């Protein structure tokens, strides 16, 4: 299947890899289908391109790569809604926000995307009563990397 994208023009995607969010994402409830585009295996960021809207895409990341203590507990209701039978079927992603440059990018840990990789069904959830926020930095500052 071919889709049009803002950043990559027209691209071919495998229809079996399309993720469906039946309730959409917060603020984008009308857009239901997305394709995950891993552009570079060395970069831990992934594009999530809306299938129906070429100008809508998100950058997402696996929060567990950056936050080792990150914890998402899925309610029985969410597990049932997404038809999750095994923990291995679940992928958790966080939306990334890049304002002025990549060094200041943040990710949203309080409202992760939960995807059943077997059924390709997803849902954005809110982690209530959590210390997580919508703006967690995940790229170490130069001073931290250099030990200063």
C-alpha positions as CSV (number, residue, x, y, z in Angstrom):
1,X,0.0,0.0,0.0
2,X,1.3,3.5,-0.8
3,X,0.8,6.4,1.5
4,X,1.8,10.1,1.2
5,X,3.9,11.6,3.9
6,X,5.0,15.2,4.6
7,X,8.7,14.3,5.1
8,X,9.3,11.4,2.8
9,X,6.9,11.8,-0.1
10,X,5.0,8.8,-1.2
11,X,6.2,5.5,0.4
12,X,5.3,1.9,0.2
13,X,4.2,0.3,3.5
14,X,3.1,-3.2,4.4
15,X,-0.6,-3.1,5.2
16,X,-0.1,-5.8,7.9
17,X,2.0,-3.3,9.8
18,X,-0.6,-0.6,10.2
19,X,-1.6,0.1,13.8
20,X,-5.2,1.1,14.6
21,X,-6.1,3.3,17.5
22,X,-9.9,2.9,17.6
23,X,-10.3,6.1,19.7
24,X,-7.4,7.9,18.1
25,X,-4.8,9.8,20.1
26,X,-5.4,12.6,22.5
27,X,-6.1,15.7,20.4
28,X,-6.3,13.6,17.2
29,X,-9.3,11.4,17.9
30,X,-10.4,11.3,14.2
31,X,-7.2,9.8,12.9
32,X,-7.1,6.0,13.6
33,X,-4.5,4.4,11.4
34,X,-0.7,4.8,11.7
35,X,2.4,3.1,10.2
36,X,5.6,2.9,12.2
37,X,8.6,3.9,10.1
38,X,12.0,2.9,11.5
39,X,14.3,5.1,9.3
40,X,17.7,4.3,10.9
41,X,18.5,1.3,13.1
42,X,21.2,3.3,14.9
43,X,18.8,6.0,16.0
44,X,16.4,5.1,18.8
45,X,13.5,7.2,17.4
46,X,10.7,6.0,15.2
47,X,8.3,7.9,13.0
48,X,4.6,7.1,13.5
49,X,2.9,8.3,10.3
50,X,-0.8,8.8,10.0
51,X,-2.1,6.7,7.1
52,X,-5.2,9.0,6.4
53,X,-3.4,12.3,6.9
54,X,-0.1,12.9,5.2
55,X,0.8,16.0,7.3
56,X,0.3,14.2,10.6
57,X,3.2,12.3,12.1
58,X,4.8,11.8,15.5
59,X,8.2,10.8,16.7
60,X,8.1,8.1,19.3
61,X,10.6,6.1,21.3
62,X,10.8,3.0,23.5
63,X,10.8,4.6,27.0
64,X,12.4,1.6,28.6
65,X,15.6,2.3,26.6
66,X,16.0,5.6,28.4
67,X,14.2,5.2,31.7
68,X,15.1,1.8,33.2
69,X,12.7,2.2,36.1
70,X,9.7,3.2,34.0
71,X,6.7,1.3,35.0
72,X,3.3,0.9,33.1
73,X,0.7,-1.3,34.7
74,X,-2.1,-2.2,32.4
75,X,-5.6,-2.5,33.9
76,X,-7.6,-5.6,33.2
77,X,-10.0,-3.3,31.2
78,X,-7.1,-2.2,28.9
79,X,-5.9,-5.7,28.5
80,X,-9.3,-6.9,27.5
81,X,-10.0,-3.9,25.2
82,X,-6.7,-4.6,23.4
83,X,-7.1,-8.4,23.5
84,X,-3.8,-8.8,25.3
85,X,-3.2,-12.4,26.2
86,X,0.5,-12.4,26.9
87,X,2.9,-9.7,28.2
88,X,5.1,-10.3,25.2
89,X,2.3,-9.0,22.9
90,X,2.6,-5.5,24.4
91,X,4.8,-2.6,23.0
92,X,4.9,0.6,24.9
93,X,5.9,3.9,23.2
94,X,6.2,7.5,24.3
95,X,5.5,10.5,22.1
96,X,8.5,12.8,21.6
97,X,8.4,16.6,21.5
98,X,11.2,18.5,19.8
99,X,10.9,22.2,20.2
100,X,14.1,24.0,19.1
101,X,16.7,21.3,18.8
102,X,17.1,17.6,19.5
103,X,19.2,18.1,22.7
104,X,16.1,19.7,24.4
105,X,13.7,17.1,23.2
106,X,11.3,15.6,25.8
107,X,9.0,12.5,25.9
108,X,5.6,12.0,27.4
109,X,5.8,9.3,30.0
110,X,2.4,10.0,31.6
111,X,0.4,9.2,28.4
112,X,2.1,6.2,26.7
113,X,0.9,4.4,23.6
114,X,0.1,0.8,24.3
115,X,0.1,-1.5,21.3
116,X,-0.9,-5.1,21.0
117,X,1.7,-6.2,18.4
118,X,-0.2,-9.3,17.6
119,X,-3.5,-7.6,16.7
120,X,-2.0,-4.2,15.7
121,X,-4.5,-2.5,18.0
122,X,-3.4,0.4,20.1
123,X,-4.6,2.9,22.7
124,X,-3.1,5.9,24.4
125,X,-3.6,5.7,28.1
126,X,-3.1,8.1,31.0
127,X,-1.2,6.9,34.0
128,X,-3.2,8.4,36.8
129,X,-1.7,9.0,40.3
130,X,1.8,9.0,38.7
131,X,4.9,11.1,39.2
132,X,5.5,11.0,35.4
133,X,4.9,14.1,33.3
134,X,4.5,15.1,29.7
135,X,8.1,16.5,29.5
136,X,10.9,14.1,30.5
137,X,14.3,14.9,28.9
138,X,15.9,11.8,27.5
139,X,19.1,13.0,25.9
140,X,21.9,13.7,28.3
141,X,23.3,17.2,28.3
142,X,26.9,17.6,27.1
143,X,28.1,18.5,30.6
144,X,26.6,15.3,31.9
145,X,28.2,13.2,29.2
146,X,31.6,14.8,29.7
147,X,31.4,14.3,33.4
148,X,31.0,18.0,34.2
